[in-house]
Amino acid sequence: MIFTVWDYFNVSAIFRSVIRFRVSAEDKRAIENLAVKRGFDNVSGFLRRLALGR
């Protein structure tokens, strides 16, 4: 698990975590193209929706 600066310095805040993973440059382009094709403004929103199954 990777912690953000927010996690370390704001102990009263709700715990936040970041999921990180590596992809090849080719896979990154494919993911970006798919996100745009499905109407997303950014890859983060696309991956969040995909991961949560919504």
Phi and psi in degrees as a GROMACS rama.xvg file:
@    title "Ramachandran Plot"
@    xaxis  label "Phi"
@    yaxis  label "Psi"
@TYPE xy
-108.138  131.286  ILE-2
-99.8557  144.113  PHE-3
-92.5556  168.452  THR-4
-58.1529  -37.1275  VAL-5
-56.497  -42.3195  TRP-6
-62.3311  -41.3075  ASP-7
-74.2679  -35.1785  TYR-8
-105.264  -7.10952  PHE-9
-125.944  74.9321  ASN-10
-66.7106  -19.2409  VAL-11
-83.9124  -9.2351  SER-12
-77.9764  160.783  ALA-13
-63.3594  137.996  ILE-14
-59.5933  130.859  PHE-15
-122.45  140.353  ARG-16
-130.1  160.215  SER-17
-122.635  132.784  VAL-18
-99.6748  125.77  ILE-19
-126.6  145.057  ARG-20
-153.25  163.254  PHE-21
-107.346  142.434  ARG-22
-135.174  157.15  VAL-23
-71.4118  163.685  SER-24
-60.186  -37.71  ALA-25
-65.6625  -44.7941  GLU-26
-64.9329  -38.2401  ASP-27
-60.2011  -45.3944  LYS-28
-62.5282  -40.3262  ARG-29
-64.546  -41.6765  ALA-30
-65.2213  -44.4943  ILE-31
-60.6267  -44.2132  GLU-32
-63.5696  -40.4281  ASN-33
-66.2882  -39.3335  LEU-34
-61.2171  -46.7949  ALA-35
-63.8286  -43.9415  VAL-36
-59.0229  -33.715  LYS-37
-90.995  7.50277  ARG-38
90.1826  14.5745  GLY-39
-89.5669  145.295  PHE-40
-80.3215  -23.0742  ASP-41
-149.866  160.865  ASN-42
-70.0176  -35.0815  VAL-43
-57.8393  -46.7425  SER-44
-62.7662  -40.5412  GLY-45
-62.7971  -48.6312  PHE-46
-66.8702  -35.8492  LEU-47
-62.3514  -47.9189  ARG-48
-62.2328  -43.6196  ARG-49
-62.867  -45.3797  LEU-50
-65.9767  -35.126  ALA-51
-86.8959  -5.27843  LEU-52
68.8756  29.7417  GLY-53
